[in-house]
Amino acid sequence: MTSFMLTDTTAGKISGQLTRLRHQMGVPAIGMVLTLVVICDERDQYDSVRAATEAAREHPSRILVVINRERDESNRLDAELRVGESAPGEVVVLRLYGELTEHADSVVSPLLLPDTPVVAWWPGEAPDVPAEDPIGTLAQRRITDAKAAREGIRALAGRAKGYAPGDTDLAWARLTPWRSLLAAAFDQPVGRVKKGFVDGAAGNTSAPLLAAWLADRLGAPVKTADSAGPGLTSVRLSLDGGEVAVTRSDARLATLSRPGQPDRHVALARRSTAELLAEELRRLDPDETYEAALKRLARTHKG
């Protein structure tokens, strides 16, 4: 990997230096499929860059990391450029000072790859309406993570008001294996669902979202309850003739139970942020199923 630092620079100088580094490394820009803009704090940048870089192994990207620093300093833009095998595509860490912190979009815009999708990701605190954020307006896909919010469930429910096609949250991506397993449980008729329960660690943002999805799909009331965790621990659906249940106690394996059939053990491991991000980068079109679940959550949320 080649790394290069630019202090008190401009977007034009950054773009020119990227071109020179690519020529030196023999790395073409045409292999990159999207621009991923990561908006984070300094304390989160290491983990965020690592997750984005790992996701880029599946989706070669230009990764632009936007870090707003001291606003009371004079205007300045510092940049760290990384190009090479250990960083698929390109990584540009942008540190903004002074009034530039209010105009990050003007710094990012000239660095976007032409004719490719733009994805914005907030690994920490995110705007209430991502689509109206200056960076969010540049993106076709906007990824938040309610888990990082002070009151994650309230933040997730609140985003339903300003939802725009292209919005998503990693709380939803965490549910993909659960939703797939539960859908498979209904491959064969099991009867009408009367009610359901989703158990998860206190404050888990995925639990009420899963409950909202199940209620929307099954047309039955589904409630949440706290458990010892970690994460989601069980889903129980009461039927006319028994119960469909998925229970997970060790964050790796789960047991699927259905009426009249033997219990089945299935893999249901918790996934890393990089895996969740890679999943979201596979889909750049609007997710109508997420929209429906989010809006149902907002209608039933009492917080």
N, C-alpha and C positions, 0 to 999 in steps of 0.2 A: 504494500500500500504506500502511495505517495501522499504526504500531507503538506499543506502550505498555509501559512498564516498571512492575513492581510489586516493591517490596522488603519483605522480612519480611512476607509475605502468607499467605493461606490458600487452599485449593481453592475455598471458597465465594466469596471475593472475586474470584478469577480467573474463575470461571464468570459472575459478575455483570458483570465488565468485558467479557468476550467478547460477552455479549448487547448491551451498550451499543455496542460497536464495530460489531457487525453492523447495528444499527439506523442508526448514523451512516453506514455505507458502503452500506446497502441490500443487504446480502449475506445471503440466507436460509440457515439451517442445514439446511433440509430437502433440499438438493441433495447433501449429503455422504453417501457410501455406506459409509464405514467409519472406524474410529479406528485410526491407525497409531502405535504406541508405539515410539519409537526410544531404545534404551538405549546410551549411548556415553560416552566420555571427552571432556573439554574439547578436547583436541587434535584429535579426530575430528569435532567437532560441525559445523564449517563444511561439510565435504564431505558429511557424512551428511544435513544439512538440505537441502543443494542437491539431492542425489539423491532424497530423499523428496519434495521440492517438485516436481521434474520428473515423478516417477512420479504425483504427485497430479493432474497435468494430464489424465491418462487416468482416474484414480480419485479424484475429489474427496474429500478426507479431512480429518478433524481430526488433525493431526500433533502428538503429545505427545513432546517430546524430554526424556529424563530424564538429567541429568548429576549424578553424585554428586561432591561437592567434599570439603572438609576435614571429617573425622569428629570431630576433636578440638575443633571450634568449638561454640558454643552452637547449639541448634536454630534453623534459619532456612530459609525457602523464598522464593527470589527467582524471578520469572517475567518473561519477555519475550513479549508477545503480538503477533502479526502477522496482519492481515486485509487482503485486497485482491487486486487483479487479478494482481499478480506472485507472490502466494502463494495458489494455488487452495485453497479451503477455509480452514482456519485452521492456524496454527503457534503452538504454545505451548512455549517453551524453559523447562524447569524446572531450577533449580539447587538441590540439596538439601545442607544442612549438618547436622553433628551427628548425633544419633540418627535423624534423618529418613532418612539414607542407608540405614538398615536396614529402613525401612518405606515404600519408594517406592510400593508397591501402594496404601497408604492415601491417598497424595497423588493417584495416578492415577485410582483408582476413581470419585471424584465427577466427573471430567472426561470420562469416556467418553460417547460419543454413545449415547442410548438406542435400543434395538432395532436396532442395527447391529453387524456383525462387528467383532471386535478382532483386530488383527494386531500381533505383537511382533517387532521386528527388532533384532538385535545386530550392528552393522557391524564391531565389533572383537572382543575376547575375549568369549566366551559361556559360559554355565553348562554343566556336563557333561550335565545333564538339564534341558533348557529347560522341559519341561512341569511340572517341580517347582519352578521358580523363582517367586517371588511375583508377578512381572509375567507370567510365562509361564502361570500358572494362570488369568489373566484372559482369555487369548487363545485364539481358535479356530485360529489359524495362527501358527506360530513359525518365524522365518527366522533362520538363522545364516550365518556365512561362514567356513568352515574356512581359507580363504586368510589370514585375519587372525591365526590362532592361531600360537603359537611352533612347534609341530609339527603342521601342518595335517592330514596324513594320519592321524596317530595320533588327533587330536581327532575327526576324522570317523568313524573306525572305532569309537572309544569311544562315540560317541553312539548306536550301534546298540543298546547294552545298555539305555539308557533311552528308546528311541524310543517316541513316542506319536503316534497319528494327528493330523495337522496339522503335524508337524515337517517342515522342509525346509532346504536349504542352497543358497546361491548357487553352490556348486561344481556342483550338479545343474543349475541354470538355465543355466549356461555351456555345458552339453552339449546343449541342445535342438537347435540347428542341426546338430550332428554326428549326433545320434540320428536326426533326420529324414532327413538325407542317406543315412545307412547303411541305414535302413529302406527308403528308395526304391531303393537298389541291389539289394534283394532282391525288388523287384516282379515280376521275371521269374526263373524258376528258374535258379540258377547252380551248384547242386550242394551237397554236404555240406561244411560248414566243419570242417577238421581241427584247426586251431589259429589263434591270432591274436596280434598285437602292437600295443600302443598306445604311441606315443612322445610325450614331452612334456618340457618344461623340468624340471630337477631340483626335486623338492618340489612339483610341480604337483598340487593336490588333485583336480582333475577327471580326471586320467589314470587312476588306479586305480579311480575310480568308474565311468568308462566301460568299463574292462576288466571290472569286476564285472558291469555290465549286459549286456555282450556275452556273457560266459560264461554268465550265467543264461538269456539268450534263445536262445543257439545250442547250448548243451550241449557246449561245447568249451573247452579251456583257453586263456585269454587272458592274456598277460604284459605287463608294462610295461617300458619302457626309457627312459633319459634321452636328451634331445636338446638342441640349442643353443637351442630355443625360437624365438620367444616362445610361451608357452602350449602347447597341444596342437599337434603338427606332423604326425602321421600315424597312420593305422590300417591295418593290413595283415592280411587274413584269407586263410589258405591253404585252397584248395579241392582237390578231387580233380583238377580240370582247369585249374588256374591260380590266380589271386589277385584278390580284390577289395581295392582300396586307395583311400584318401583321403589325399592329401598336401597340406600347406599350409606354405608357406615364408615368406610375407610378412604374415601375420595378417589378410589381406583376401580372397585368392583361393585356391581349392583345386582339385586335379585329381582327378577320379573315374575310376578305371580298373577295367574289368571284362573277363573273358575273352571274346574274340571281338567286342568292340565298341571303337569309337574312344574315346580319352580325351575327357573332357568337363570343361570349366572351369566352376566354380560359385562363386558368392559365399559366403564363409564368414568374415565379418569378426568380430573380437572386439568384444564389446558393452560399453557403459558400465554402471556400477552402477545408474544410474537405469533403464536398459532392462531389466536383470535383475530389479530390484525390481518394476517395472511388470508383468512377466510373472508373477511369483509372486502379485501381488495379483489377477490374473485368476482364479486358482484357489484357492478357500478350502476345498475338500473334501480329504480324505486322499488322498495320492499313493501308491498301493500299489506302483507300479513303482519309485519311489524307495526305498520301504521294502525291497523285495526286493533291489535293488542294494546298498543300504547294509549290509544284514545279510550279504550274500555277501562284501562287502569286509571286514567284520569277521572273518569266518571265515578269510579267506585272508591277512589282514594279519599280517606277521611282526615289525613294529616294537614 
